[in-house]
Amino acid sequence: MRTLVAYISETGNTKKVARAIYDEVPGEKDFMPICDVPDSSVYDLIFMGFPVHQFGPDKKAKMRMKQHCVPGRKVALFVTHAAPEGEPELQEWLSKFRECASGAELIGFFDCQGQMSAPVKLVLRLSRDKKMRDWAKLDSSKGQPDESRIKKAREFAKEVLEKVGQKG
């Protein structure tokens, strides 16, 4: 079985999770930024990772999911975000990723908190929207994804591999 772990990562959060997933995958495998994937049809399973931008996937993420999430393709998504996992709005944001990947067979979905970038925090602090300013003030993302979240990413990889009949 040939597996790809591909990602978009601007701050390093999603790449860190991608690396943890990749380390759990046995056999023939590749690890790369998703924009460098020449032909995803050669893979039996693709782990695809993205950050949340403006409450969902950005244009680049949507384009890559449209390109790689096609009928007959097994895909597992992982998403990083600055919001705490219990944030009420988070599920709505994550559902947008599931929707974009709906062309493929979605084998699994994982999300975890990553550290908010300084530029994003500044934009939130300067927002006219009080809720955005409050999110910046209450930001608890420093140091994320931490080791407990990386461990959960590794467990996610093992679960996905078991679903497709491959043991780590």
Secondary structure as a PSIPRED ss2 file (coil, helix, strand):
# PSIPRED VFORMAT (PSIPRED V4.0)

   1 M C   1.000  0.000  0.000
   2 R E   0.000  0.000  1.000
   3 T E   0.000  0.000  1.000
   4 L E   0.000  0.000  1.000
   5 V E   0.000  0.000  1.000
   6 A E   0.000  0.000  1.000
   7 Y E   0.000  0.000  1.000
   8 I C   1.000  0.000  0.000
   9 S C   1.000  0.000  0.000
  10 E C   1.000  0.000  0.000
  11 T C   1.000  0.000  0.000
  12 G C   1.000  0.000  0.000
  13 N H   0.000  1.000  0.000
  14 T H   0.000  1.000  0.000
  15 K H   0.000  1.000  0.000
  16 K H   0.000  1.000  0.000
  17 V H   0.000  1.000  0.000
  18 A H   0.000  1.000  0.000
  19 R H   0.000  1.000  0.000
  20 A H   0.000  1.000  0.000
  21 I H   0.000  1.000  0.000
  22 Y H   0.000  1.000  0.000
  23 D H   0.000  1.000  0.000
  24 E H   0.000  1.000  0.000
  25 V C   1.000  0.000  0.000
  26 P C   1.000  0.000  0.000
  27 G C   1.000  0.000  0.000
  28 E E   0.000  0.000  1.000
  29 K E   0.000  0.000  1.000
  30 D E   0.000  0.000  1.000
  31 F E   0.000  0.000  1.000
  32 M E   0.000  0.000  1.000
  33 P E   0.000  0.000  1.000
  34 I H   0.000  1.000  0.000
  35 C H   0.000  1.000  0.000
  36 D H   0.000  1.000  0.000
  37 V C   1.000  0.000  0.000
  38 P C   1.000  0.000  0.000
  39 D C   1.000  0.000  0.000
  40 S H   0.000  1.000  0.000
  41 S H   0.000  1.000  0.000
  42 V H   0.000  1.000  0.000
  43 Y C   1.000  0.000  0.000
  44 D C   1.000  0.000  0.000
  45 L E   0.000  0.000  1.000
  46 I E   0.000  0.000  1.000
  47 F E   0.000  0.000  1.000
  48 M E   0.000  0.000  1.000
  49 G E   0.000  0.000  1.000
  50 F E   0.000  0.000  1.000
  51 P E   0.000  0.000  1.000
  52 V C   1.000  0.000  0.000
  53 H C   1.000  0.000  0.000
  54 Q C   1.000  0.000  0.000
  55 F C   1.000  0.000  0.000
  56 G C   1.000  0.000  0.000
  57 P C   1.000  0.000  0.000
  58 D C   1.000  0.000  0.000
  59 K H   0.000  1.000  0.000
  60 K H   0.000  1.000  0.000
  61 A H   0.000  1.000  0.000
  62 K H   0.000  1.000  0.000
  63 M H   0.000  1.000  0.000
  64 R H   0.000  1.000  0.000
  65 M H   0.000  1.000  0.000
  66 K H   0.000  1.000  0.000
  67 Q H   0.000  1.000  0.000
  68 H H   0.000  1.000  0.000
  69 C C   1.000  0.000  0.000
  70 V C   1.000  0.000  0.000
  71 P C   1.000  0.000  0.000
  72 G C   1.000  0.000  0.000
  73 R C   1.000  0.000  0.000
  74 K E   0.000  0.000  1.000
  75 V E   0.000  0.000  1.000
  76 A E   0.000  0.000  1.000
  77 L E   0.000  0.000  1.000
  78 F E   0.000  0.000  1.000
  79 V E   0.000  0.000  1.000
  80 T E   0.000  0.000  1.000
  81 H E   0.000  0.000  1.000
  82 A C   1.000  0.000  0.000
  83 A C   1.000  0.000  0.000
  84 P C   1.000  0.000  0.000
  85 E C   1.000  0.000  0.000
  86 G C   1.000  0.000  0.000
  87 E C   1.000  0.000  0.000
  88 P C   1.000  0.000  0.000
  89 E C   1.000  0.000  0.000
  90 L H   0.000  1.000  0.000
  91 Q H   0.000  1.000  0.000
  92 E H   0.000  1.000  0.000
  93 W H   0.000  1.000  0.000
  94 L H   0.000  1.000  0.000
  95 S H   0.000  1.000  0.000
  96 K H   0.000  1.000  0.000
  97 F H   0.000  1.000  0.000
  98 R H   0.000  1.000  0.000
  99 E H   0.000  1.000  0.000
 100 C H   0.000  1.000  0.000
 101 A C   1.000  0.000  0.000
 102 S C   1.000  0.000  0.000
 103 G C   1.000  0.000  0.000
 104 A C   1.000  0.000  0.000
 105 E E   0.000  0.000  1.000
 106 L E   0.000  0.000  1.000
 107 I E   0.000  0.000  1.000
 108 G E   0.000  0.000  1.000
 109 F E   0.000  0.000  1.000
 110 F E   0.000  0.000  1.000
 111 D E   0.000  0.000  1.000
 112 C E   0.000  0.000  1.000
 113 Q E   0.000  0.000  1.000
 114 G C   1.000  0.000  0.000
 115 Q C   1.000  0.000  0.000
 116 M C   1.000  0.000  0.000
 117 S C   1.000  0.000  0.000
 118 A H   0.000  1.000  0.000
 119 P H   0.000  1.000  0.000
 120 V H   0.000  1.000  0.000
 121 K H   0.000  1.000  0.000
 122 L H   0.000  1.000  0.000
 123 V H   0.000  1.000  0.000
 124 L H   0.000  1.000  0.000
 125 R H   0.000  1.000  0.000
 126 L C   1.000  0.000  0.000
 127 S C   1.000  0.000  0.000
 128 R C   1.000  0.000  0.000
 129 D C   1.000  0.000  0.000
 130 K H   0.000  1.000  0.000
 131 K H   0.000  1.000  0.000
 132 M H   0.000  1.000  0.000
 133 R H   0.000  1.000  0.000
 134 D H   0.000  1.000  0.000
 135 W H   0.000  1.000  0.000
 136 A H   0.000  1.000  0.000
 137 K H   0.000  1.000  0.000
 138 L C   1.000  0.000  0.000
 139 D C   1.000  0.000  0.000
 140 S C   1.000  0.000  0.000
 141 S C   1.000  0.000  0.000
 142 K C   1.000  0.000  0.000
 143 G C   1.000  0.000  0.000
 144 Q C   1.000  0.000  0.000
 145 P C   1.000  0.000  0.000
 146 D C   1.000  0.000  0.000
 147 E H   0.000  1.000  0.000
 148 S H   0.000  1.000  0.000
 149 R H   0.000  1.000  0.000
 150 I H   0.000  1.000  0.000
 151 K H   0.000  1.000  0.000
 152 K H   0.000  1.000  0.000
 153 A H   0.000  1.000  0.000
 154 R H   0.000  1.000  0.000
 155 E H   0.000  1.000  0.000
 156 F H   0.000  1.000  0.000
 157 A H   0.000  1.000  0.000
 158 K H   0.000  1.000  0.000
 159 E H   0.000  1.000  0.000
 160 V H   0.000  1.000  0.000
 161 L H   0.000  1.000  0.000
 162 E H   0.000  1.000  0.000
 163 K H   0.000  1.000  0.000
 164 V C   1.000  0.000  0.000
 165 G C   1.000  0.000  0.000
 166 Q C   1.000  0.000  0.000
 167 K C   1.000  0.000  0.000
 168 G C   1.000  0.000  0.000
